């Protein structure tokens, strides 16, 4: 392994959090949304891509990774109006992610356990961002 390669279980982070989620990441929304996006990618990788599910998986990845991207934008907002707008997008994307997970679980009953775990985290993120806006 070269120096620029990382094992699959290591995360690139802006903080000192490394391989394991710890208590601090629960309260660091940038890290929490990044971890959620990473888990969404892993969940999607394990799903069989077929005619019915390709769009569901693509939409799920778009919405789940958008939560963290919009939070980063909110964190750098130059006005309260821009901050509120970005946070409201985070809430909408989290709610949309719950919808796509529900559709994926319907299409892949075998993915129900992992889907429920991701759905619960999307719900918590939705509630957090809805409370902030």
C-alpha positions in Angstrom: 0.0 0.0 0.0 1.4 3.4 -0.9 1.3 6.4 1.4 -1.6 8.0 -0.5 -3.8 4.9 -0.2 -5.9 4.3 2.9 -7.5 1.1 4.1 -11.3 0.9 3.6 -12.0 1.4 7.3 -10.2 4.7 7.6 -12.0 8.0 7.1 -10.6 11.3 5.9 -11.8 13.9 8.4 -11.3 17.5 9.3 -11.1 16.6 13.0 -9.1 14.1 15.0 -11.8 11.4 14.7 -10.2 8.5 12.9 -11.5 4.9 12.4 -14.4 4.7 14.8 -17.4 6.9 15.3 -17.1 8.2 18.8 -19.3 10.3 21.0 -17.9 13.6 19.7 -19.1 12.9 16.2 -22.7 12.8 17.4 -22.4 16.5 18.1 -20.2 17.5 15.2 -22.7 17.9 12.4 -20.1 18.1 9.7 -18.5 14.9 10.8 -21.9 13.2 11.4 -23.2 14.0 8.0 -20.0 12.9 6.4 -20.2 9.6 8.2 -23.8 9.2 7.2 -22.9 9.8 3.6 -20.1 7.2 3.8 -22.5 4.7 5.3 -25.0 5.4 2.6 -22.4 4.7 -0.1 -21.6 1.4 1.6 -25.3 0.5 1.8 -25.7 1.3 -1.9 -22.7 -0.7 -2.9 -24.3 -3.8 -1.4 -27.5 -3.4 -3.4 -28.1 -5.3 -6.6 -28.5 -2.8 -9.5 -31.3 -3.7 -11.8 -33.8 -1.9 -14.0 -36.1 -1.0 -11.1 -33.5 -0.1 -8.6 -30.9 1.9 -10.5 -32.9 5.2 -10.2 -33.8 4.5 -6.6 -30.1 4.0 -5.7 -28.9 7.0 -7.7 -31.5 9.3 -6.0 -30.7 7.9 -2.6 -27.0 8.6 -3.1 -27.7 12.1 -4.4 -29.9 13.1 -1.4 -27.9 11.4 1.3 -24.6 12.9 0.3 -26.2 16.3 -0.3 -27.1 16.7 3.4 -23.4 17.1 4.4 -22.5 19.2 1.4 -25.2 21.6 2.2 -24.3 21.7 5.8 -20.7 22.6 4.9 -22.2 25.4 2.8 -24.3 26.5 5.7 -21.3 26.5 8.0 -19.6 29.0 5.7 -22.7 31.1 5.1 -22.1 34.9 4.9 -25.5 35.8 6.1 -28.3 34.5 8.4 -30.5 34.2 5.3 -28.0 32.1 3.5 -27.5 29.9 6.6 -31.2 29.3 7.1 -31.6 28.5 3.4 -28.8 25.9 3.4 -30.1 24.4 6.7 -33.6 24.1 5.2 -32.0 22.3 2.2 -30.3 19.9 4.7 -33.7 19.2 6.3 -35.3 18.6 2.9 -32.5 16.3 1.7 -32.7 14.3 4.9 -36.5 13.9 4.5 -36.0 12.9 0.9 -33.4 10.4 1.9 -35.9 8.7 4.2 -38.3 8.4 1.2 -35.6 6.8 -1.0 -34.6 4.3 1.7 -38.3 3.3 2.1 -38.5 2.6 -1.7 -35.2 0.7 -1.7 -36.3 -1.5 1.2 -39.5 -2.2 -0.7 -37.5 -3.2 -3.8 -34.9 -5.1 -1.7 -36.5 -6.7 1.3 -33.1 -8.4 2.0 -31.6 -4.9 2.7 -34.2 -4.1 5.4 -31.8 -4.1 8.4 -29.2 -1.8 6.9 -32.0 0.3 5.4 -33.7 0.8 8.8 -30.4 1.8 10.3 -29.9 4.4 7.6 -33.5 5.5 7.8 -33.2 6.2 11.6 -30.1 8.3 11.1 -31.7 10.2 8.2 -34.7 10.8 10.5 -32.5 12.1 13.3 -30.7 14.4 10.9 -34.0 15.6 9.6 -35.2 16.4 13.1 -31.9 18.2 13.9 -32.0 20.4 10.8 -35.7 21.1 11.1 -35.1 22.3 14.7 -32.2 24.6 13.6 -34.1 26.3 10.7 
